[in-house]
Amino acid sequence: MKALVTTRFGSPAGMEIVERDIPEMHPGYALIRMHAATINPLSSYVRRGDFSAAPLPLVLSNDGAGTVVQGTRLAAGTRVAVYGGGDLGISKDGLQQQWVLVEEERLIVLPDSLTLEQGAALPINYVTAYQAITRVGRLMPGQTALVSGAAGALGHALVQTTSALGARVIAVASGAEKAAHLRQLGRASVIDLSAQDLPSTIMALTDGQGVDLAFDAVGGDLLGELLRSLKPRGAVVSIGFAGGVRASFDVVDLVVHEKRVLGYDAHLETDVDVQTAKAAVQRLAEAGHLCPVIDSVFQLEDFEAGYQRLASRKAIGAIVLRLQDA
């Protein structure tokens, strides 16, 4: 089988396609013929060398999809997504390879409505979204939620999941093209940061009240703007930092209005948390509420173009690496 292996961390990283043996079965595991895996921000951070614990050589990516070849819980031929969590593609070989042997509890059965490319983008983004919304943000039906970076892979997951859980969603995009894309998907309230001021637009959309919750997949300077857009005792849940790792905000606004800034990290999830979230994601996907948006699909041999697409920050949705010819 073919595997995309990182041999050197840095900028540029060293990566090459190598031949490896197909893994042998072990009890409690499933052998999966992988169809696709994502090229996601975490993979980019790892290959850049941002994770000191990551070993070399290393296969990247912690989410993907394929079909069961052998296992004990699921029949051969079952289409599944693989949840790589905080170890696959980081401290252990990940999913950018044609065959994998993974613990069966990592699997999410895909509904017929999703392609394998869409399934590849389901596990990490949607488990992250569900947990950030429910466990950290404690969203209640009827509340208003603001989502930054809404045209990205995680942003789509946050928008779809908050909507499925009964919230009014306001989507935030960085430019006109991404804002237009969100409107085409039927998002009634979309803010284009290239043409609109975030806090004042939020106040206009909420009759001067502000939003209950903001989910921030961007970070950087935007976090302070999101905090200003909250109603008293509202909260920002910080999930990503593609826009920068430093932020500033008005401490008076924070204190006087009892606002909160909360962090979410998938590495702190317990096994029970993950299984609960995976079951919820599978249920919502089967009901038609969740459907990953795919920006682009690259062949295995074109992996570097996929990573460059991610680095451009122009992607609308998930970037997927196709691992099989058919």
VEXSEGU-875814 format. One record per atom (N, C-alpha, C): residue in three letters; x, y negated, z. Coordinates in pm, whole numbers, padded with zeros to 5 digits, always signed. Layout:
N
ALAXYZ...
END
This chain:
326
MET+00084+00119+00000MET+00000+00000+00000MET+00088-00124+00000LYS+00026-00239-00036LYS+00097-00366-00036LYS+00065-00445+00091ALA+00167-00510+00144ALA+00150-00597+00260ALA+00227-00725+00237LEU+00166-00838+00274LEU+00232-00967+00264LEU+00302-00991+00398VAL+00434-00993+00396VAL+00513-00995+00519VAL+00591-01126+00530THR+00579-01190+00646THR+00661-01307+00676THR+00796-01258+00728THR+00903-01301+00662THR+01038-01258+00699THR+01118-01371+00763ARG+01069-01495+00750ARG+01138-01610+00810ARG+01036-01717+00842PHE+01038-01766+00967PHE+00953-01878+01005PHE+01020-02009+00967GLY+00938-02111+00941GLY+00993-02243+00911GLY+00918-02309+00798SER+00973-02419+00750SER+00916-02493+00637SER+01028-02520+00535PRO+01039-02438+00431PRO+00943-02332+00394PRO+00967-02202+00471ALA+00859-02124+00482ALA+00868-01991+00541ALA+00912-01892+00434GLY+00966-01780+00478GLY+00998-01672+00387GLY+00890-01566+00391MET+00827-01539+00277MET+00721-01438+00270MET+00740-01355+00144GLU+00713-01225+00153GLU+00725-01139+00036GLU+00626-01025+00045ILE+00588-00972-00070ILE+00498-00858-00077ILE+00583-00731-00079VAL+00557-00642+00016VAL+00636-00520+00028VAL+00544-00398+00025GLU+00601-00283-00007GLU+00528-00156-00003GLU+00545-00092+00134ARG+00432-00048+00192ARG+00433+00020+00320ARG+00345+00144+00312ASP+00363+00235+00406ASP+00278+00353+00414ASP+00141+00315+00468ILE+00038+00384+00422ILE-00095+00367+00478ILE-00094+00420+00621PRO-00151+00346+00717PRO-00146+00390+00858PRO-00216+00524+00878GLU-00171+00599+00978GLU-00233+00726+01015GLU-00335+00704+01126MET-00442+00781+01123MET-00552+00767+01219MET-00510+00799+01362HIS-00575+00727+01456HIS-00561+00755+01599HIS-00699+00748+01662PRO-00725+00822+01770PRO-00856+00816+01836PRO-00889+00674+01882GLY-01015+00635+01865GLY-01059+00502+01905GLY-01034+00394+01802TYR-00973+00433+01690TYR-00942+00337+01585TYR-01021+00369+01459ALA-01025+00272+01369ALA-01086+00293+01238ALA-00985+00253+01132LEU-00980+00331+01026LEU-00894+00299+00911LEU-00977+00220+00812ILE-00930+00099+00781ILE-01006+00008+00695ILE-00929-00020+00567ARG-00996-00004+00455ARG-00940-00050+00327ARG-00977-00197+00314MET-00879-00284+00331MET-00905-00427+00333MET-00931-00481+00193HIS-01035-00560+00182HIS-01065-00627+00056HIS-01010-00769+00054ALA-01021-00840+00168ALA-00979-00980+00171ALA-00943-01019+00313ALA-00856-01118+00324ALA-00821-01178+00454ALA-00811-01328+00433THR-00828-01402+00540THR-00824-01548+00527THR-00681-01601+00534ILE-00663-01715+00472ILE-00546-01800+00494ILE-00598-01916+00578ASN-00573-01910+00708ASN-00635-02005+00799ASN-00530-02089+00872PRO-00573-02194+00943PRO-00475-02280+01011PRO-00383-02205+01106LEU-00436-02104+01177LEU-00351-02029+01268LEU-00237-01960+01194SER-00268-01898+01080SER-00164-01834+01000SER-00057-01935+00959SER-00102-02055+00924SER-00008-02159+00884SER+00083-02200+01000TYR+00024-02214+01119TYR+00104-02251+01237TYR+00207-02142+01268VAL+00164-02015+01258VAL+00254-01905+01290VAL+00371-01902+01192ARG+00341-01912+01063ARG+00449-01900+00965ARG+00543-02021+00970ARG+00494-02132+01023ARG+00578-02250+01039ARG+00672-02235+01158GLY+00641-02140+01247GLY+00727-02117+01361GLY+00679-02179+01490ASP+00550-02213+01497ASP+00496-02280+01616ASP+00468-02186+01732PHE+00476-02054+01710PHE+00449-01957+01815PHE+00579-01882+01846SER+00639-01915+01957SER+00770-01858+01990SER+00764-01708+02015ALA+00647-01657+02054ALA+00634-01515+02084ALA+00612-01430+01960ALA+00590-01492+01844ALA+00563-01416+01722ALA+00691-01344+01676PRO+00683-01213+01648PRO+00801-01138+01606PRO+00819-01144+01454LEU+00935-01107+01409LEU+00964-01089+01267LEU+01012-00946+01244PRO+00975-00886+01129PRO+00881-00935+01028PRO+00737-00927+01079LEU+00647-01004+01016LEU+00509-01011+01066LEU+00411-01031+00951VAL+00303-00953+00953VAL+00190-00971+00862VAL+00093-01068+00929LEU+00053-01173+00858LEU-00031-01278+00916LEU-00180-01251+00896SER-00261-01338+00955SER-00407-01347+00945SER-00478-01261+01049ASN-00572-01326+01119ASN-00647-01257+01223ASN-00795-01242+01189ASP-00832-01262+01063ASP-00966-01220+01023ASP-00969-01181+00875GLY-01053-01082+00848GLY-01062-01028+00713GLY-01180-00933+00705ALA-01193-00867+00591ALA-01306-00775+00571ALA-01267-00665+00474GLY-01335-00552+00490GLY-01310-00438+00402GLY-01413-00330+00428THR-01379-00206+00395THR-01471-00094+00414THR-01405+00013+00500VAL-01487+00077+00582VAL-01439+00185+00667VAL-01406+00306+00580VAL-01287+00361+00598VAL-01247+00484+00531VAL-01261+00602+00626GLN-01226+00580+00752GLN-01236+00685+00853GLN-01252+00621+00990GLY-01337+00679+01072GLY-01360+00630+01207GLY-01458+00721+01278THR-01491+00686+01403THR-01585+00769+01479THR-01719+00700+01502ARG-01721+00567+01506ARG-01845+00494+01535ARG-01923+00459+01408LEU-01851+00431+01300LEU-01915+00385+01177LEU-01885+00481+01063ALA-01982+00498+00976ALA-01968+00591+00865ALA-01871+00535+00761ALA-01806+00625+00690ALA-01720+00585+00580ALA-01802+00506+00478GLY-01744+00398+00429GLY-01813+00313+00332GLY-01883+00194+00394THR-01893+00190+00527THR-01955+00075+00593THR-01870-00050+00572ARG-01936-00156+00530ARG-01864-00283+00508ARG-01853-00357+00641VAL-01732-00398+00674VAL-01709-00459+00805VAL-01618-00581+00793ALA-01635-00672+00889ALA-01538-00778+00912ALA-01454-00737+01031VAL-01329-00781+01033VAL-01235-00745+01140VAL-01202-00869+01221TYR-01228-00865+01351TYR-01195-00974+01442TYR-01055-00949+01498GLY-00960-01032+01457GLY-00823-01013+01499GLY-00788-01073+01632GLY-00873-01161+01685GLY-00851-01220+01816GLY-00722-01298+01827GLY-00662-01291+01946GLY-00542-01368+01973GLY-00414-01290+01959ASP-00420-01171+01895ASP-00296-01095+01880ASP-00266-01054+01736LEU-00364-01007+01659LEU-00335-00969+01521LEU-00291-01092+01442GLY-00180-01078+01374GLY-00126-01190+01298GLY-00046-01288+01382ILE-00032-01257+01511ILE+00043-01346+01602ILE+00152-01267+01673SER+00113-01169+01753SER+00210-01084+01821SER+00214-00943+01762LYS+00115-00910+01678LYS+00109-00782+01608LYS+00079-00810+01461ASP+00109-00712+01376ASP+00076-00728+01235ASP-00072-00755+01217GLY-00103-00851+01128GLY-00239-00891+01102GLY-00299-00827+00979LEU-00383-00901+00908LEU-00474-00842+00811LEU-00441-00872+00665GLN-00333-00942+00637GLN-00295-00968+00498GLN-00219-00847+00441GLN-00288-00734+00444GLN-00234-00609+00390GLN-00352-00522+00345GLN-00324-00427+00257GLN-00433-00357+00189GLN-00503-00252+00275TRP-00438-00201+00377TRP-00499-00105+00469TRP-00459-00143+00610VAL-00551-00129+00706VAL-00519-00155+00846VAL-00583-00048+00933LEU-00519-00023+01046LEU-00575+00063+01149LEU-00604-00026+01269VAL-00733-00039+01305VAL-00771-00132+01411VAL-00866-00065+01509GLU-00867-00115+01633GLU-00961-00067+01733GLU-01104-00090+01684GLU-01190+00006+01707GLU-01325-00002+01652GLU-01407-00116+01712GLU-01373-00159+01833GLU-01448-00270+01893GLU-01419-00403+01824ARG-01320-00406+01736ARG-01291-00530+01661ARG-01385-00551+01544LEU-01468-00454+01510LEU-01543-00456+01384LEU-01681-00521+01400ILE-01721-00594+01296ILE-01855-00650+01284ILE-01915-00595+01156VAL-02026-00527+01165VAL-02092-00473+01046VAL-02153-00589+00967LEU-02125-00592+00836LEU-02171-00702+00753LEU-02309-00673+00694PRO-02398-00772+00696PRO-02526-00755+00626PRO-02506-00757+00476ASP-02600-00700+00402ASP-02590-00695+00256ASP-02586-00834+00193SER-02636-00933+00265SER-02642-01069+00210SER-02505-01135+00197LEU-02404-01083+00265LEU-02271-01143+00261LEU-02177-01060+00174THR-02098-01129+00091THR-01993-01061+00016THR-01877-01030+00110LEU-01783-00950+00063LEU-01666-00920+00144LEU-01577-01043+00161GLU-01574-01131+00061GLU-01500-01257+00077GLU-01562-01342+00187GLN-01695-01351+00188GLN-01762-01425+00295GLN-01741-01356+00429GLY-01745-01224+00428GLY-01724-01150+00552GLY-01587-01173+00611ALA-01486-01191+00524ALA-01351-01217+00573ALA-01343-01344+00655ALA-01428-01441+00623ALA-01427-01571+00693ALA-01523-01575+00811LEU-01586-01464+00842LEU-01686-01462+00949LEU-01629-01450+01090PRO-01536-01358+01118PRO-01507-01324+01259PRO-01455-01438+01344ILE-01338-01491+01313ILE-01275-01589+01401ILE-01355-01717+01408ASN-01392-01772+01293ASN-01462-01901+01292ASN-01595-01894+01366TYR-01671-01788+01345TYR-01806-01784+01402TYR-01806-01737+01547VAL-01715-01649+01585VAL-01702-01616+01727VAL-01654-01739+01803THR-01556-01810+01747THR-01509-01935+01808THR-01624-02034+01823ALA-01699-02055+01714ALA-01810-02149+01718ALA-01913-02110+01823TYR-01951-01983+01825TYR-02054-01939+01919TYR-02010-01961+02064GLN-01886-01927+02094GLN-01838-01940+02231GLN-01818-02087+02270ALA-01766-02168+02180ALA-01749-02310+02209ALA-01884-02377+02233ILE-01984-02335+02159ILE-02117-02395+02170ILE-02190-02347+02296THR-02185-02217+02323THR-02266-02160+02431THR-02193-02156+02564ARG-02071-02103+02566ARG-02001-02086+02693ARG-01942-02217+02744VAL-01880-02294+02653VAL-01815-02419+02695VAL-01912-02536+02688GLY-01975-02557+02574GLY-02065-02670+02558GLY-02200-02653+02625ARG-02244-02529+02641ARG-02373-02499+02703ARG-02488-02573+02634LEU-02487-02565+02504LEU-02590-02629+02422LEU-02729-02578+02458MET-02825-02669+02463MET-02965-02634+02485MET-03046-02666+02360PRO-03147-02584+02328PRO-03234-02616+02213PRO-03292-02756+02227GLY-03295-02828+02114GLY-03350-02963+02113GLY-03247-03072+02134GLN-03126-03035+02175GLN-03022-03135+02190GLN-02966-03176+02054THR-02894-03288+02053THR-02829-03337+01931THR-02680-03310+01941ALA-02626-03245+01837ALA-02485-03209+01836ALA-02415-03272+01717LEU-02298-03326+01742LEU-02214-03388+01639LEU-02099-03292+01609VAL-02070-03269+01480VAL-01964-03177+01441VAL-01865-03250+01352SER-01739-03262+01397SER-01636-03321+01313SER-01575-03214+01223GLY-01512-03259+01113GLY-01453-03162+01020GLY-01555-03065+00968ALA-01677-03112+00946ALA-01790-03023+00918ALA-01780-02950+00785ALA-01694-02998+00693ALA-01680-02932+00564ALA-01573-02824+00564GLY-01502-02808+00675GLY-01402-02703+00685GLY-01464-02570+00723ALA-01382-02466+00726ALA-01432-02331+00757ALA-01492-02326+00897LEU-01419-02377+00996LEU-01473-02381+01132LEU-01588-02479+01142GLY-01579-02591+01072GLY-01686-02689+01073GLY-01818-02631+01024HIS-01815-02556+00915HIS-01937-02491+00866HIS-01992-02395+00971ALA-01903-02321+01037ALA-01948-02228+01141ALA-02016-02302+01255LEU-01959-02414+01296LEU-02018-02493+01404LEU-02153-02551+01363VAL-02161-02603+01242VAL-02287-02663+01194VAL-02396-02556+01187GLN-02364-02442+01125GLN-02465-02337+01108GLN-02509-02279+01243THR-02413-02260+01333THR-02447-02197+01460THR-02526-02291+01550THR-02487-02418+01558THR-02566-02513+01638THR-02708-02524+01585SER-02721-02525+01454SER-02855-02531+01394SER-02935-02406+01427ALA-02871-02289+01416ALA-02939-02162+01445ALA-02983-02154+01590LEU-02911-02223+01679LEU-02944-02220+01822LEU-03039-02332+01863GLY-03093-02403+01764GLY-03202-02495+01793GLY-03164-02639+01814ALA-03043-02681+01774ALA-03001-02819+01792ALA-03023-02900+01664ARG-03034-03031+01682ARG-03027-03123+01569ARG-02879-03150+01544VAL-02834-03131+01419VAL-02691-03141+01388VAL-02663-03264+01304ILE-02559-03338+01344ILE-02505-03448+01263ILE-02366-03407+01220ALA-02346-03397+01088ALA-02220-03349+01033ALA-02131-03466+00995VAL-02002-03456+01027VAL-01907-03561+00999VAL-01804-03510+00898ALA-01783-03586+00791ALA-01686-03551+00688ALA-01586-03665+00671SER-01467-03631+00621SER-01360-03730+00610SER-01366-03812+00483GLY-01447-03772+00385GLY-01453-03844+00259GLY-01580-03818+00183ALA-01596-03888+00069ALA-01721-03882-00007ALA-01749-03745-00065GLU-01645-03677-00116GLU-01665-03546-00177GLU-01716-03445-00075LYS-01655-03443+00042LYS-01697-03349+00145LYS-01836-03385+00199ALA-01865-03514+00210ALA-01997-03557+00256ALA-02104-03514+00156ALA-02075-03529+00026ALA-02170-03488-00077ALA-02195-03338-00072HIS-02090-03262-00049HIS-02103-03116-00036HIS-02198-03080+00079LEU-02181-03146+00193LEU-02266-03117+00308LEU-02412-03154+00280ARG-02433-03263+00210ARG-02571-03301+00175ARG-02633-03199+00080GLN-02553-03145-00012GLN-02604-03045-00105GLN-02645-02917-00032LEU-02582-02892+00082LEU-02618-02775+00163LEU-02743-02799+00247GLY-02800-02920+00236GLY-02924-02949+00307GLY-02906-03011+00443ARG-02785-03061+00472ARG-02765-03128+00600ARG-02823-03269+00593ALA-02928-03295+00670ALA-03000-03422+00660ALA-02917-03538+00709SER-02837-03517+00813SER-02759-03625+00872SER-02611-03598+00849VAL-02551-03677+00761VAL-02410-03662+00727VAL-02344-03798+00736ILE-02228-03804+00800ILE-02153-03928+00812ILE-02023-03915+00735ASP-01996-04011+00648ASP-01874-04016+00568ASP-01780-04116+00634LEU-01673-04067+00696LEU-01583-04153+00772LEU-01507-04251+00683SER-01501-04223+00553SER-01432-04316+00464SER-01516-04440+00434ALA-01645-04435+00468ALA-01734-04547+00436ALA-01819-04593+00554GLN-01818-04518+00664GLN-01906-04549+00777GLN-01828-04546+00909ASP-01865-04635+01000ASP-01809-04634+01135ASP-01884-04530+01217LEU-01810-04441+01281LEU-01875-04328+01348LEU-01964-04370+01465PRO-01913-04441+01567PRO-02000-04471+01683PRO-02124-04552+01647SER-02109-04655+01564SER-02225-04738+01532SER-02327-04661+01447THR-02279-04574+01357THR-02372-04493+01277THR-02446-04393+01365ILE-02376-04335+01461ILE-02441-04242+01555ILE-02550-04314+01633MET-02521-04433+01681MET-02622-04507+01757MET-02744-04537+01672ALA-02722-04568+01544ALA-02835-04594+01455ALA-02918-04468+01432LEU-02852-04353+01423LEU-02922-04228+01397LEU-02993-04174+01521THR-02953-04220+01638THR-03010-04166+01762THR-03084-04272+01843ASP-03127-04379+01778ASP-03201-04487+01844ASP-03125-04543+01964GLY-02993-04553+01947GLY-02910-04612+02050GLY-02877-04522+02167GLN-02915-04394+02158GLN-02894-04303+02271GLN-02757-04235+02269GLY-02704-04203+02153GLY-02585-04121+02142GLY-02620-03974+02137VAL-02520-03889+02120VAL-02543-03745+02107VAL-02516-03674+02240ASP-02576-03558+02255ASP-02555-03479+02376ASP-02417-03415+02379LEU-02377-03362+02263LEU-02251-03288+02253LEU-02182-03320+02122ALA-02049-03319+02124ALA-01971-03329+02002ALA-01871-03214+02000PHE-01860-03147+01886PHE-01766-03037+01870PHE-01657-03082+01773ASP-01535-03089+01824ASP-01426-03152+01749ASP-01327-03049+01699ALA-01330-03025+01569ALA-01235-02933+01506ALA-01116-03006+01446VAL-01106-03138+01469VAL-01004-03220+01403VAL-00899-03270+01501GLY-00942-03331+01611GLY-00848-03385+01709GLY-00791-03519+01666GLY-00676-03554+01721GLY-00612-03680+01689GLY-00696-03799+01729ASP-00687-03906+01652ASP-00758-04031+01683ASP-00909-04014+01684LEU-00959-03914+01613LEU-01104-03898+01603LEU-01168-03863+01737LEU-01095-03798+01825LEU-01153-03756+01952LEU-01207-03874+02031GLY-01134-03984+02033GLY-01182-04102+02104GLY-01310-04158+02045GLU-01323-04154+01913GLU-01445-04201+01847GLU-01564-04111+01881LEU-01538-03982+01889LEU-01645-03890+01927LEU-01690-03915+02070LEU-01596-03942+02157LEU-01631-03970+02297LEU-01720-04094+02307ARG-01690-04195+02230ARG-01772-04317+02228ARG-01913-04290+02176SER-01929-04185+02097SER-02058-04155+02034SER-02151-04074+02124LEU-02104-04035+02242LEU-02184-03955+02332LEU-02282-04041+02412LYS-02392-03979+02453LYS-02478-04042+02551LYS-02417-04022+02690PRO-02462-04093+02790PRO-02410-04071+02926PRO-02421-03924+02966ARG-02316-03875+03031ARG-02302-03737+03076ARG-02294-03638+02960GLY-02265-03687+02840GLY-02240-03598+02727GLY-02098-03543+02731ALA-02069-03452+02640ALA-01938-03387+02640ALA-01886-03367+02498VAL-01754-03384+02483VAL-01684-03343+02362VAL-01615-03211+02391VAL-01637-03114+02303VAL-01566-02986+02312VAL-01457-02988+02206SER-01332-02991+02250SER-01217-02998+02159SER-01172-02857+02123ILE-01169-02829+01992ILE-01141-02693+01945ILE-01015-02687+01859GLY-00989-02793+01781GLY-00876-02791+01688GLY-00799-02921+01690PHE-00686-02920+01621PHE-00601-03040+01620PHE-00531-03059+01486ALA-00602-03026+01378ALA-00545-03044+01244ALA-00516-03191+01216GLY-00590-03280+01282GLY-00571-03424+01261GLY-00471-03487+01356GLY-00410-03407+01442GLY-00310-03460+01535GLY-00330-03405+01674VAL-00219-03400+01749VAL-00224-03343+01884VAL-00231-03450+01993ARG-00231-03576+01955ARG-00242-03685+02051ARG-00373-03760+02029ALA-00437-03799+02140ALA-00563-03874+02131ALA-00565-03980+02239SER-00644-04085+02217SER-00664-04188+02319SER-00811-04220+02328PHE-00855-04264+02447PHE-00995-04299+02464PHE-01008-04401+02575ASP-01126-04459+02583ASP-01157-04563+02680ASP-01191-04496+02815VAL-01103-04509+02912VAL-01125-04445+03041VAL-01245-04504+03113VAL-01271-04633+03095VAL-01388-04694+03156VAL-01516-04628+03105ASP-01522-04608+02974ASP-01637-04541+02913ASP-01652-04400+02969LEU-01540-04330+02984LEU-01541-04195+03038LEU-01595-04192+03181VAL-01547-04284+03263VAL-01583-04283+03405VAL-01724-04336+03428VAL-01752-04453+03372VAL-01880-04519+03399VAL-01998-04435+03350HIS-01979-04367+03237HIS-02089-04289+03181HIS-02076-04140+03208GLU-01981-04104+03293GLU-01962-03965+03335GLU-01954-03870+03215LYS-01878-03911+03115LYS-01859-03826+02998LYS-01750-03723+03026ARG-01748-03618+02946ARG-01653-03509+02970ARG-01580-03472+02841VAL-01455-03434+02854VAL-01376-03376+02745VAL-01340-03235+02786LEU-01387-03137+02709LEU-01367-02996+02742LEU-01284-02930+02633GLY-01201-02837+02670GLY-01121-02763+02574GLY-01174-02622+02554TYR-01151-02568+02435TYR-01184-02428+02406TYR-01062-02359+02348ASP-01030-02241+02398ASP-00920-02162+02346ASP-00961-02016+02342ALA-00958-01957+02222ALA-01000-01818+02205ALA-00913-01721+02284HIS-00788-01760+02315HIS-00699-01670+02387HIS-00745-01645+02531LEU-00833-01730+02583LEU-00880-01715+02720LEU-01007-01631+02729GLU-01058-01585+02616GLU-01179-01504+02617GLU-01154-01367+02680THR-01250-01319+02756THR-01243-01183+02807THR-01298-01087+02701ASP-01271-00959+02718ASP-01325-00860+02625ASP-01477-00863+02624VAL-01538-00884+02740VAL-01683-00891+02749VAL-01735-01012+02673ASP-01668-01126+02688ASP-01708-01247+02615ASP-01707-01222+02465VAL-01600-01161+02417VAL-01584-01138+02273VAL-01692-01044+02222GLN-01719-00936+02294GLN-01820-00841+02249GLN-01958-00905+02245THR-01989-00989+02344THR-02117-01061+02345THR-02127-01154+02225ALA-02019-01227+02199ALA-02020-01321+02087ALA-02028-01248+01954LYS-01955-01138+01938LYS-01959-01062+01813LYS-02100-01010+01786ALA-02166-00961+01890ALA-02303-00911+01874ALA-02398-01023+01832ALA-02379-01142+01891ALA-02463-01257+01856ALA-02438-01300+01712VAL-02312-01304+01672VAL-02278-01343+01534VAL-02338-01243+01435GLN-02326-01114+01465GLN-02383-01013+01375GLN-02535-01029+01365ARG-02599-01055+01478ARG-02745-01072+01480ARG-02787-01195+01399LEU-02718-01306+01418LEU-02753-01429+01346LEU-02722-01417+01197ALA-02615-01345+01162ALA-02584-01324+01021ALA-02689-01236+00955GLU-02731-01131+01024GLU-02835-01043+00970GLU-02965-01118+00949ALA-02991-01217+01034ALA-03114-01297+01021ALA-03103-01405+00914GLY-02986-01418+00853GLY-02968-01514+00746GLY-02929-01653+00789HIS-02896-01671+00917HIS-02862-01804+00967HIS-02716-01842+00943LEU-02629-01742+00927LEU-02486-01768+00914LEU-02436-01716+00780CYS-02366-01802+00708CYS-02309-01762+00579CYS-02184-01845+00554PRO-02065-01787+00568PRO-01942-01863+00546PRO-01937-01923+00406VAL-01885-02044+00398VAL-01866-02113+00270VAL-01722-02090+00225ILE-01704-02044+00103ILE-01572-02013+00051ILE-01524-02127-00039ASP-01411-02183-00005ASP-01350-02286-00088ASP-01285-02226-00212SER-01202-02123-00192SER-01125-02066-00302SER-01079-01926-00265VAL-01057-01845-00369VAL-01008-01709-00352VAL-00880-01695-00435PHE-00773-01650-00371PHE-00645-01632-00438PHE-00608-01484-00441GLN-00546-01442-00551GLN-00494-01307-00558GLN-00372-01294-00467LEU-00344-01173-00424LEU-00233-01149-00332LEU-00103-01210-00382GLU-00076-01196-00511GLU+00049-01248-00567GLU+00055-01400-00565ASP-00058-01466-00550ASP-00064-01612-00550ASP-00078-01668-00409PHE-00026-01596-00310PHE-00045-01636-00170PHE+00007-01775-00141GLU+00119-01814-00204GLU+00175-01944-00172GLU+00082-02057-00216ALA+00013-02039-00327ALA-00083-02139-00372ALA-00196-02153-00271GLY-00234-02042-00207GLY-00337-02047-00104GLY-00292-02127+00016TYR-00168-02106+00059TYR-00117-02182+00173TYR-00102-02331+00138GLN-00068-02360+00014GLN-00060-02501-00026GLN-00198-02565-00030ARG-00298-02489-00069ARG-00435-02540-00067ARG-00477-02574+00076LEU-00442-02489+00170LEU-00473-02516+00310LEU-00401-02643+00356ALA-00275-02656+00322ALA-00195-02771+00366ALA-00247-02903+00308SER-00315-02897+00194SER-00366-03019+00130SER-00478-03085+00209ARG-00542-03009+00298ARG-00658-03054+00375ARG-00774-03099+00285LYS-00775-03050+00163LYS-00884-03080+00069LYS-00985-02966+00061ALA-00957-02857+00127ALA-01045-02740+00117ALA-01182-02768+00175ILE-01283-02719+00108ILE-01421-02727+00156ILE-01466-02583+00182GLY-01452-02540+00306GLY-01480-02402+00340GLY-01351-02323+00360ALA-01365-02190+00360ALA-01254-02101+00391ALA-01172-02067+00267ILE-01044-02043+00288ILE-00953-02000+00182ILE-00927-01851+00204VAL-00946-01772+00099VAL-00943-01627+00112VAL-00838-01569+00018LEU-00767-01468+00068LEU-00669-01394-00009LEU-00728-01258-00044ARG-00745-01231-00174ARG-00800-01101-00216ARG-00687-00999-00220LEU-00707-00886-00153LEU-00601-00791-00131LEU-00606-00671-00225GLN-00719-00648-00288GLN-00735-00534-00378GLN-00770-00582-00518ASP-00731-00506-00617ASP-00763-00542-00755ASP-00911-00523-00785ALA-00974-00430-00714ALA-01117-00404-00736ALA-01181-00359-00606
END
